[in-house]
Amino acid sequence: MRLPLYLLLLLSLAAQAESPAVTKVLNLFNSLNQAQAMKASGKPAPKVGFTLTESEVNEYLRHARVVNPRPGLDNMRVQFYPSNYVATLVTIDFDAVEKFRPGTVPTLLRPILSGKRDVQVDVRLQPANGVTTFSVEKASFESIRIPAFVVEQMIAVVGSRQKEKYDTTKPVPLPFGLRTVSTELGKVSGAN
């Protein structure tokens, strides 16, 4: 089957529109997927390691939001620090979260946590043996602190609404067969 010329042109333009950072991340995902498929078929899989800067990750997150919108999330930026500490600025649709699971946003906070709001959420990852858990270190909206247990409930609700159906109350498998992941100032690294 031949694709119409205009469709080929559009696909070509879309491929050219990807930034070098997005291309780097997509190539990494492809390499990890190939290694995972080889391992699943009983073949020796190549070791794939990576290091990404936070600017590369943020560029990919902008791209991913357009290509694959996420229910309840509108935007996300990350900053990496040593010892698996990740600071995030997330635009959360609190009305969607409340619609997904009524009562998630405490009554006292509903007047300020409604609609789409930017929330600072800092987490510490605890990756081990291909899975990770996390703890909310601190969270705030403007200058108002949000209790960690409230944020953890919101993360669980939003995670359960994703196509992957994340259950953040249990260890979450690292994607693409990754076994390790770690952060340092401005960077994240990992390997399968």
N, CA, C and O of each residue as an XYZ file, in Angstrom:
768
protein
N       0.844     -1.170      0.000
C       0.000      0.000      0.000
C       0.892      1.237      0.000
O       1.816      1.349      0.806
N       0.609      2.151     -0.901
C       1.394      3.389     -0.989
C       0.695      4.486     -0.219
O      -0.524      4.640     -0.296
N       1.479      5.247      0.526
C       0.932      6.390      1.245
C       0.842      7.573      0.299
O       1.726      7.774     -0.534
N      -0.228      8.364      0.423
C      -0.325      9.562     -0.407
C       0.857     10.492     -0.127
O       1.397     10.516      0.979
N       1.239     11.240     -1.128
C       2.389     12.131     -1.029
C       2.240     13.130      0.124
O       3.206     13.396      0.840
N       1.041     13.681      0.307
C       0.863     14.674      1.371
C       1.065     14.033      2.748
O       1.575     14.687      3.658
N       0.670     12.754      2.915
C       0.869     12.072      4.181
C       2.357     11.817      4.425
O       2.838     11.984      5.546
N       3.072     11.422      3.401
C       4.523     11.252      3.527
C       5.200     12.561      3.905
O       6.114     12.578      4.729
N       4.752     13.652      3.304
C       5.307     14.964      3.611
C       5.044     15.331      5.070
O       5.941     15.810      5.763
N       3.812     15.105      5.536
C       3.474     15.403      6.929
C       4.307     14.564      7.895
O       4.807     15.081      8.893
N       4.457     13.270      7.603
C       5.276     12.411      8.447
C       6.731     12.879      8.454
O       7.387     12.857      9.496
N       7.226     13.292      7.316
C       8.587     13.793      7.211
C       8.767     15.060      8.039
O       9.760     15.210      8.752
N       7.798     15.973      7.939
C       7.867     17.215      8.715
C       7.787     16.928     10.208
O       8.491     17.555     10.999
N       6.931     15.982     10.599
C       6.804     15.634     12.016
C       8.118     15.065     12.535
O       8.539     15.394     13.643
N       8.766     14.218     11.750
C      10.047     13.645     12.169
C      11.105     14.732     12.296
O      11.928     14.692     13.211
N      11.091     15.713     11.379
C      12.066     16.793     11.431
C      11.803     17.724     12.606
O      12.725     18.370     13.103
N      10.537     17.799     13.060
C      10.171     18.722     14.133
C      10.689     18.256     15.493
O      10.747     19.052     16.430
N      11.067     16.978     15.620
C      11.574     16.494     16.891
C      12.934     17.119     17.162
O      13.797     17.191     16.287
N      13.095     17.563     18.390
C      14.364     18.159     18.775
C      15.410     17.061     18.961
O      15.060     15.886     19.065
N      16.677     17.430     19.003
C      17.713     16.425     19.268
C      17.484     15.692     20.599
O      17.758     14.496     20.703
N      16.987     16.401     21.605
C      16.729     15.757     22.905
C      15.634     14.709     22.781
O      15.768     13.614     23.328
N      14.550     15.024     22.071
C      13.456     14.076     21.889
C      13.951     12.876     21.093
O      13.640     11.734     21.432
N      14.713     13.125     20.046
C      15.265     12.031     19.246
C      16.160     11.144     20.106
O      16.106      9.920     19.992
N      16.981     11.746     20.964
C      17.865     10.976     21.848
C      17.053     10.072     22.774
O      17.387      8.899     22.945
N      15.992     10.610     23.372
C      15.172      9.816     24.292
C      14.435      8.710     23.538
O      14.372      7.576     24.012
N      13.878      9.028     22.370
C      13.167      8.009     21.591
C      14.117      6.902     21.130
O      13.740      5.730     21.127
N      15.338      7.258     20.742
C      16.339      6.243     20.373
C      16.703      5.366     21.574
O      16.885      4.157     21.435
N      16.805      5.982     22.749
C      17.071      5.227     23.966
C      15.944      4.225     24.216
O      16.201      3.051     24.485
N      14.687      4.693     24.125
C      13.545      3.798     24.330
C      13.584      2.640     23.335
O      13.305      1.497     23.696
N      13.926      2.936     22.093
C      14.012      1.901     21.072
C      15.086      0.871     21.423
O      14.854     -0.331     21.300
N      16.248      1.331     21.854
C      17.333      0.420     22.235
C      16.929     -0.451     23.425
O      17.204     -1.651     23.447
N      16.280      0.160     24.407
C      15.837     -0.605     25.577
C      14.761     -1.618     25.197
O      14.770     -2.747     25.687
N      13.837     -1.220     24.328
C      12.795     -2.146     23.868
C      13.402     -3.322     23.111
O      12.986     -4.464     23.309
N      14.378     -3.056     22.249
C      15.031     -4.131     21.494
C      15.754     -5.095     22.436
O      15.680     -6.312     22.262
N      16.444     -4.554     23.424
C      17.145     -5.396     24.396
C      16.147     -6.237     25.192
O      16.395     -7.412     25.462
N      15.028     -5.636     25.564
C      13.993     -6.351     26.312
C      13.400     -7.485     25.464
O      13.160     -8.579     25.974
N      13.165     -7.227     24.181
C      12.613     -8.244     23.284
C      13.606     -9.389     23.095
O      13.208    -10.553     23.060
N      14.891     -9.067     22.972
C      15.911    -10.111     22.822
C      15.949    -10.992     24.073
O      16.017    -12.218     23.973
N      15.907    -10.371     25.230
C      15.931    -11.116     26.496
C      14.704    -12.028     26.594
O      14.815    -13.182     27.007
N      13.528    -11.499     26.211
C      12.290    -12.279     26.271
C      12.325    -13.485     25.335
O      11.690    -14.505     25.605
N      13.080    -13.365     24.221
C      13.154    -14.470     23.272
C      14.298    -15.443     23.598
O      14.564    -16.374     22.839
N      14.970    -15.216     24.737
C      16.030    -16.117     25.162
C      17.399    -15.795     24.590
O      18.359    -16.528     24.829
N      17.499    -14.714     23.842
C      18.789    -14.315     23.265
C      19.532    -13.427     24.256
O      18.912    -12.779     25.100
N      20.849    -13.396     24.156
C      21.591    -12.473     25.018
C      21.250    -11.024     24.646
O      21.324    -10.629     23.483
N      20.885    -10.264     25.645
C      20.497     -8.868     25.404
C      21.663     -7.940     25.696
O      22.385     -8.135     26.674
N      21.850     -6.932     24.853
C      22.930     -5.976     25.127
C      22.598     -5.124     26.356
O      21.436     -4.836     26.643
N      23.632     -4.741     27.054
C      23.474     -3.832     28.191
C      23.300     -2.427     27.624
O      24.108     -1.970     26.814
N      22.244     -1.749     28.054
C      21.982     -0.386     27.597
C      22.027      0.518     28.818
O      21.240      0.359     29.751
N      22.942      1.452     28.804
C      23.042      2.442     29.868
C      22.805      3.825     29.290
O      22.964      4.043     28.089
N      22.425      4.750     30.147
C      22.152      6.096     29.656
C      22.385      7.126     30.749
O      22.376      6.820     31.941
N      22.591      8.338     30.306
C      22.572      9.522     31.156
C      21.842     10.594     30.367
O      22.170     10.872     29.213
N      20.847     11.191     31.008
C      20.082     12.283     30.394
C      20.156     13.498     31.301
O      20.108     13.379     32.525
N      20.271     14.662     30.690
C      20.229     15.897     31.470
C      18.771     16.242     31.753
O      17.861     15.760     31.079
N      18.571     17.080     32.756
C      17.189     17.462     33.045
C      16.581     18.269     31.895
O      15.369     18.213     31.688
N      17.395     19.019     31.140
C      16.834     19.747     29.995
C      16.376     18.771     28.913
O      15.361     19.015     28.261
N      17.107     17.669     28.710
C      16.665     16.658     27.740
C      15.368     15.997     28.201
O      14.458     15.783     27.399
N      15.283     15.676     29.481
C      14.072     15.053     30.013
C      12.893     16.016     29.901
O      11.798     15.609     29.513
N      13.107     17.283     30.236
C      12.014     18.253     30.157
C      11.551     18.479     28.726
O      10.358     18.653     28.478
N      12.482     18.478     27.790
C      12.111     18.615     26.377
C      11.268     17.411     25.947
O      10.261     17.562     25.255
N      11.690     16.220     26.365
C      10.908     15.027     26.032
C       9.529     15.079     26.704
O       8.536     14.707     26.080
N       9.450     15.524     27.940
C       8.151     15.613     28.630
C       7.190     16.545     27.894
O       5.996     16.256     27.806
N       7.702     17.667     27.361
C       6.851     18.574     26.568
C       6.334     17.858     25.326
O       5.155     17.949     24.985
N       7.234     17.146     24.657
C       6.856     16.388     23.457
C       5.826     15.313     23.804
O       4.815     15.177     23.116
N       6.080     14.557     24.860
C       5.199     13.450     25.239
C       3.806     13.938     25.606
O       2.816     13.264     25.323
N       3.723     15.100     26.232
C       2.415     15.653     26.624
C       1.554     15.924     25.394
O       0.336     15.749     25.437
N       2.177     16.350     24.306
C       1.444     16.623     23.066
C       1.065     15.320     22.369
O      -0.065     15.161     21.906
N       2.012     14.392     22.299
C       1.795     13.131     21.587
C       0.877     12.189     22.360
O       0.066     11.481     21.762
N       1.002     12.180     23.677
C       0.258     11.247     24.515
C      -0.228     11.954     25.776
O       0.354     11.786     26.847
N      -1.312     12.760     25.650
C      -1.814     13.482     26.828
C      -2.142     12.528     27.975
O      -2.573     11.396     27.758
N      -1.930     13.005     29.189
C      -2.142     12.192     30.381
C      -3.315     12.744     31.190
O      -3.337     13.932     31.512
N      -4.293     11.891     31.523
C      -5.447     12.357     32.304
C      -5.022     12.943     33.646
O      -4.272     12.319     34.397
N      -5.507     14.143     33.941
C      -5.226     14.792     35.214
C      -3.942     15.592     35.252
O      -3.736     16.378     36.177
N      -3.065     15.409     34.260
C      -1.796     16.141     34.211
C      -1.770     17.012     32.971
O      -2.142     16.573     31.883
N      -1.332     18.236     33.139
C      -1.274     19.135     31.999
C       0.149     19.496     31.609
O       0.423     19.821     30.454
N       1.044     19.436     32.571
C       2.418     19.845     32.307
C       3.307     19.293     33.418
O       2.837     19.032     34.525
N       4.589     19.117     33.117
C       5.523     18.655     34.146
C       6.937     19.070     33.777
O       7.362     18.957     32.627
N       7.657     19.555     34.788
C       9.085     19.865     34.662
C       9.789     19.206     35.831
O       9.246     19.117     36.933
N      11.004     18.745     35.576
C      11.762     18.079     36.641
C      13.109     18.751     36.848
O      13.659     19.386     35.949
N      13.619     18.592     38.054
C      14.994     18.959     38.390
C      15.559     17.780     39.169
O      14.914     17.258     40.078
N      16.775     17.365     38.804
C      17.398     16.219     39.451
C      18.458     16.677     40.441
O      19.223     17.605     40.179
N      18.482     16.005     41.583
C      19.451     16.272     42.637
C      20.090     14.950     43.060
O      19.583     13.880     42.724
N      21.195     15.020     43.791
C      21.834     13.779     44.246
C      20.898     12.939     45.123
O      19.922     13.435     45.686
N      21.234     11.654     45.213
C      20.541     10.698     46.087
C      19.081     10.481     45.711
O      18.225     10.312     46.579
N      18.803     10.488     44.404
C      17.464     10.182     43.880
C      16.379     11.139     44.355
O      15.226     10.756     44.552
N      16.783     12.393     44.533
C      15.824     13.444     44.894
C      15.413     14.149     43.605
O      16.259     14.622     42.845
N      14.101     14.214     43.368
C      13.576     14.818     42.144
C      12.559     15.893     42.522
O      11.562     15.606     43.184
N      12.814     17.115     42.103
C      11.873     18.214     42.300
C      11.046     18.342     41.027
O      11.591     18.383     39.925
N       9.733     18.403     41.186
C       8.858     18.525     40.021
C       7.946     19.726     40.181
O       7.537     20.078     41.287
N       7.640     20.342     39.061
C       6.594     21.348     39.006
C       5.554     20.756     38.065
O       5.806     20.590     36.872
N       4.394     20.443     38.606
C       3.364     19.718     37.877
C       2.095     20.556     37.812
O       1.662     21.122     38.815
N       1.502     20.631     36.622
C       0.192     21.256     36.493
C      -0.835     20.138     36.611
O      -0.955     19.284     35.732
N      -1.566     20.163     37.709
C      -2.557     19.132     38.005
C      -3.941     19.701     37.765
O      -4.224     20.840     38.139
N      -4.801     18.916     37.145
C      -6.206     19.273     36.982
C      -6.954     18.707     38.183
O      -7.390     17.556     38.170
N      -7.096     19.527     39.219
C      -7.718     19.072     40.464
C      -9.181     18.700     40.279
O      -9.688     17.821     40.976
N      -9.867     19.360     39.345
C     -11.260     18.990     39.082
C     -11.332     17.572     38.525
O     -12.228     16.807     38.880
N     -10.382     17.223     37.647
C     -10.339     15.863     37.096
C     -10.016     14.846     38.192
O     -10.627     13.779     38.251
N      -9.055     15.177     39.058
C      -8.698     14.269     40.154
C      -9.918     14.032     41.035
O     -10.211     12.896     41.409
N     -10.616     15.091     41.358
C     -11.797     14.970     42.221
C     -12.913     14.189     41.513
O     -13.669     13.458     42.153
N     -13.007     14.350     40.200
C     -14.001     13.603     39.426
C     -13.636     12.115     39.378
O     -14.510     11.255     39.482
N     -12.325     11.814     39.218
C     -11.868     10.428     39.168
C     -12.207      9.700     40.471
O     -12.730      8.585     40.453
N     -11.898     10.355     41.613
C     -12.154      9.762     42.927
C     -12.570     10.870     43.894
O     -11.721     11.516     44.508
N     -13.883     11.086     44.026
C     -14.371     12.139     44.931
C     -13.817     11.970     46.347
O     -13.721     10.863     46.877
N     -13.459     13.112     46.935
C     -12.927     13.114     48.289
C     -11.414     13.070     48.358
O     -10.849     13.136     49.449
N     -10.742     12.958     47.215
C      -9.277     12.914     47.218
C      -8.703     14.244     47.700
O      -7.763     14.272     48.495
N      -9.274     15.340     47.214
C      -8.835     16.662     47.664
C      -9.612     16.985     48.938
O     -10.840     17.060     48.902
N      -8.921     17.178     50.064
C      -9.621     17.465     51.314
C     -10.508     18.705     51.192
O     -10.154     19.671     50.516
N     -11.646     18.664     51.846
C     -12.634     19.745     51.795
C     -11.993     21.091     52.119
O     -12.297     22.097     51.478
N     -11.123     21.111     53.095
C     -10.470     22.352     53.516
C      -9.625     22.961     52.393
O      -9.486     24.182     52.321
N      -9.058     22.120     51.515
C      -8.178     22.610     50.451
C      -8.896     22.837     49.118
O      -8.313     23.425     48.208
N     -10.132     22.390     48.984
C     -10.835     22.499     47.693
C     -10.958     23.929     47.167
O     -10.854     24.125     45.956
N     -11.173     24.937     48.017
C     -11.276     26.295     47.456
C     -10.016     26.745     46.704
O     -10.106     27.520     45.752
N      -8.850     26.262     47.129
C      -7.627     26.677     46.440
C      -7.123     25.620     45.468
O      -6.445     25.951     44.495
N      -7.444     24.351     45.716
C      -6.987     23.276     44.835
C      -8.136     22.828     43.939
O      -8.692     21.739     44.085
N      -8.464     23.716     43.008
C      -9.494     23.401     42.007
C      -8.992     23.910     40.664
O      -8.133     24.789     40.600
N      -9.537     23.347     39.600
C      -9.075     23.718     38.263
C      -7.652     23.241     38.047
O      -7.183     22.334     38.734
N      -6.972     23.846     37.102
C      -5.584     23.486     36.806
C      -4.655     24.393     37.593
O      -4.700     25.616     37.463
N      -3.815     23.777     38.408
C      -2.897     24.517     39.274
C      -1.505     23.923     39.197
O      -1.332     22.711     39.066
N      -0.515     24.801     39.283
C       0.874     24.361     39.347
C       1.210     24.011     40.788
O       1.009     24.816     41.698
N       1.720     22.808     40.983
C       2.077     22.336     42.318
C       3.527     21.866     42.287
O       3.942     21.139     41.384
N       4.283     22.290     43.283
C       5.657     21.832     43.449
C       5.611     20.569     44.290
O       5.121     20.594     45.419
N       6.114     19.468     43.754
C       6.151     18.195     44.484
C       7.571     17.652     44.386
O       8.079     17.393     43.295
N       8.196     17.485     45.537
C       9.540     16.921     45.589
C       9.439     15.505     46.127
O       8.818     15.264     47.163
N      10.054     14.574     45.416
C       9.993     13.166     45.818
C      11.399     12.593     45.908
O      12.341     13.089     45.290
N      11.505     11.544     46.689
C      12.744     10.771     46.737
C      12.391      9.370     46.241
O      11.514      8.697     46.782
N      13.106      8.956     45.194
C      12.902      7.625     44.627
C      13.727      6.612     45.404
O      14.823      6.918     45.874
N      13.188      5.397     45.535
C      13.911      4.294     46.143
C      13.917      3.124     45.155
O      13.209      2.136     45.353
N      14.734      3.241     44.071
C      14.771      2.163     43.079
C      15.612      0.982     43.561
O      16.647      1.151     44.206
N      15.131     -0.224     43.226
C      15.887     -1.432     43.561
C      15.367     -2.585     42.712
O      14.160     -2.815     42.641
N      16.274     -3.303     42.072
C      15.935     -4.525     41.332
C      14.800     -4.345     40.326
O      13.907     -5.188     40.242
N      14.830     -3.268     39.575
C      13.865     -3.092     38.494
C      12.531     -2.497     38.895
O      11.633     -2.385     38.061
N      12.380     -2.113     40.156
C      11.153     -1.442     40.604
C      11.545     -0.217     41.414
O      12.699     -0.071     41.816
N      10.569      0.666     41.653
C      10.846      1.811     42.510
C       9.627      2.140     43.363
O       8.483      1.927     42.962
N       9.902      2.649     44.516
C       8.881      3.283     45.341
C       9.341      4.728     45.487
O      10.429      5.092     45.039
N       8.520      5.532     46.106
C       8.884      6.937     46.298
C       8.257      7.442     47.583
O       7.300      6.866     48.101
N       8.809      8.511     48.074
C       8.198      9.212     49.201
C       8.117     10.686     48.826
O       9.040     11.238     48.228
N       7.021     11.304     49.178
C       6.863     12.737     48.947
C       7.620     13.447     50.063
O       7.289     13.308     51.240
N       8.637     14.208     49.678
C       9.444     14.933     50.650
C       8.768     16.231     51.070
O       8.766     16.594     52.246
N       8.188     16.928     50.081
C       7.433     18.149     50.374
C       6.603     18.506     49.153
O       6.927     18.126     48.028
N       5.536     19.236     49.393
C       4.659     19.660     48.306
C       4.011     20.984     48.696
O       3.701     21.227     49.862
N       3.814     21.836     47.685
C       3.183     23.129     47.972
C       2.510     23.688     46.724
O       2.889     23.396     45.590
N       1.515     24.490     46.981
C       0.840     25.280     45.956
C       1.051     26.728     46.366
O       0.615     27.144     47.439
N       1.722     27.498     45.511
C       2.163     28.846     45.867
C       2.906     28.728     47.185
O       3.901     28.005     47.232
N       2.498     29.382     48.247
C       3.226     29.264     49.516
C       2.508     28.358     50.511
O       2.868     28.318     51.687
N       1.506     27.640     50.051
C       0.714     26.788     50.932
C       1.241     25.357     50.868
O       1.288     24.752     49.796
N       1.635     24.825     52.014
C       2.109     23.445     52.093
C       0.938     22.494     51.933
O      -0.147     22.739     52.461
N       1.158     21.419     51.210
C       0.145     20.378     51.051
C       0.692     19.140     51.756
O       1.819     18.724     51.485
N      -0.091     18.548     52.656
C       0.406     17.367     53.369
C       0.812     16.246     52.407
O       0.147     16.005     51.399
N       1.904     15.574     52.734
C       2.442     14.514     51.871
C       1.407     13.426     51.601
O       1.319     12.934     50.476
N       0.609     13.033     52.623
C      -0.349     11.956     52.414
C      -1.431     12.359     51.411
O      -1.951     11.503     50.695
N      -1.781     13.651     51.348
C      -2.766     14.126     50.363
C      -2.174     14.014     48.963
O      -2.838     13.552     48.035
N      -0.919     14.441     48.817
C      -0.251     14.377     47.509
C      -0.082     12.922     47.074
O      -0.287     12.604     45.903
N       0.282     12.048     47.985
C       0.427     10.630     47.650
C      -0.901     10.044     47.168
O      -0.917      9.227     46.248
N      -2.021     10.457     47.787
C      -3.343     10.000     47.330
C      -3.638     10.520     45.921
O      -4.150      9.783     45.079
N      -3.314     11.792     45.669
C      -3.545     12.363     44.341
C      -2.695     11.653     43.293
O      -3.170     11.372     42.193
N      -1.436     11.362     43.630
C      -0.563     10.653     42.697
C      -1.148      9.272     42.403
O      -1.139      8.825     41.255
N      -1.655      8.597     43.431
C      -2.257      7.270     43.236
C      -3.473      7.352     42.314
O      -3.655      6.494     41.450
N      -4.305      8.379     42.493
C      -5.498      8.537     41.648
C      -5.088      8.810     40.203
O      -5.597      8.170     39.282
N      -4.172      9.755     40.001
C      -3.735     10.088     38.643
C      -3.032      8.884     38.012
O      -3.264      8.585     36.841
N      -2.182      8.194     38.765
C      -1.487      7.015     38.243
C      -2.439      5.919     37.805
O      -2.207      5.256     36.795
N      -3.513      5.725     38.566
C      -4.476      4.673     38.218
C      -5.270      5.009     36.965
O      -5.847      4.117     36.344
N      -5.309      6.285     36.582
C      -6.060      6.714     35.401
C      -5.234      6.667     34.121
O      -5.767      6.886     33.033
N      -3.951      6.387     34.237
C      -3.099      6.321     33.051
C      -3.334      4.992     32.344
O      -3.815      4.036     32.952
N      -2.999      4.936     31.075
C      -3.224      3.693     30.325
C      -2.420      2.533     30.909
O      -2.803      1.374     30.752
N      -1.309      2.838     31.582
C      -0.495      1.794     32.199
C      -1.086      1.307     33.519
O      -0.670      0.270     34.036
N      -2.044      2.040     34.066
C      -2.721      1.687     35.336
C      -1.717      1.516     36.481
O      -1.671      0.464     37.119
N      -0.919      2.548     36.734
C       0.067      2.492     37.800
C      -0.620      2.394     39.158
O      -1.570      3.127     39.432
N      -0.143      1.500     39.997
C      -0.583      1.422     41.389
C       0.590      1.888     42.231
O       1.493      1.113     42.545
N       0.565      3.165     42.592
C       1.708      3.753     43.283
C       1.746      3.403     44.767
O       2.647      3.839     45.484
N       0.770      2.615     45.235
C       0.824      2.156     46.623
C       1.741      0.939     46.755
O       2.040      0.500     47.865
N       2.187      0.394     45.614
C       3.096     -0.754     45.576
C       4.332     -0.352     44.774
O       4.309      0.666     44.082
N       5.408     -1.132     44.857
C       6.565     -0.834     44.004
C       6.146     -0.837     42.528
O       5.461     -1.749     42.065
N       6.572      0.198     41.804
C       6.222      0.365     40.394
C       7.388     -0.144     39.545
O       8.527      0.275     39.753
N       7.117     -1.046     38.586
C       8.211     -1.520     37.722
C       8.829     -0.360     36.939
O       8.122      0.496     36.407
N      10.143     -0.350     36.880
C      10.818      0.635     36.041
C      10.516      0.288     34.586
O      10.446     -0.892     34.242
N      10.336      1.283     33.730
C       9.955      0.987     32.346
C      11.095      0.397     31.523
O      12.268      0.537     31.870
N      10.733     -0.259     30.436
C      11.671     -0.736     29.417
C      12.717     -1.716     29.951
O      13.819     -1.806     29.410
N      12.375     -2.443     31.002
C      13.329     -3.414     31.527
C      14.495     -2.805     32.283
O      15.497     -3.480     32.518
N      14.383     -1.537     32.667
C      15.458     -0.918     33.442
C      15.611     -1.638     34.775
O      14.619     -2.029     35.390
N      16.835     -1.811     35.215
C      17.116     -2.439     36.509
C      17.565     -1.397     37.517
O      17.306     -1.523     38.714
N      18.248     -0.355     37.020
C      18.756      0.676     37.920
C      18.428      2.055     37.365
O      18.318      2.250     36.155
N      18.278      2.989     38.265
C      18.136      4.398     37.908
C      18.650      5.202     39.102
O      18.428      4.828     40.254
N      19.336      6.303     38.816
C      19.846      7.155     39.883
C      19.966      8.583     39.379
O      20.040      8.838     38.177
N      19.982      9.500     40.329
C      20.076     10.905     39.959
C      21.319     11.534     40.608
O      21.817     11.099     41.646
N      21.771     12.563     39.937
C      22.800     13.445     40.488
C      22.387     14.852     40.067
O      21.370     15.010     39.392
N      23.126     15.846     40.436
C      22.738     17.211     40.142
C      22.571     17.406     38.629
O      23.541     17.334     37.874
N      21.332     17.652     38.203
C      21.038     17.957     36.814
C      20.978     16.775     35.863
O      20.823     16.967     34.657
N      21.098     15.536     36.387
C      21.152     14.367     35.499
C      20.451     13.157     36.109
O      20.344     13.018     37.327
N      19.979     12.291     35.217
C      19.465     10.981     35.618
C      20.179      9.931     34.786
O      20.406     10.124     33.591
N      20.535      8.815     35.422
C      21.235      7.722     34.740
C      20.531      6.426     35.057
O      19.811      6.312     36.048
N      20.756      5.445     34.189
C      20.178      4.138     34.441
C      20.738      3.112     33.489
O      21.524      3.425     32.595
N      20.308      1.860     33.702
C      20.739      0.752     32.839
C      19.755     -0.390     32.977
O      19.040     -0.518     33.971
N      19.745     -1.239     31.913
C      18.888     -2.423     31.958
C      19.606     -3.570     32.623
O      19.044     -4.657     32.755
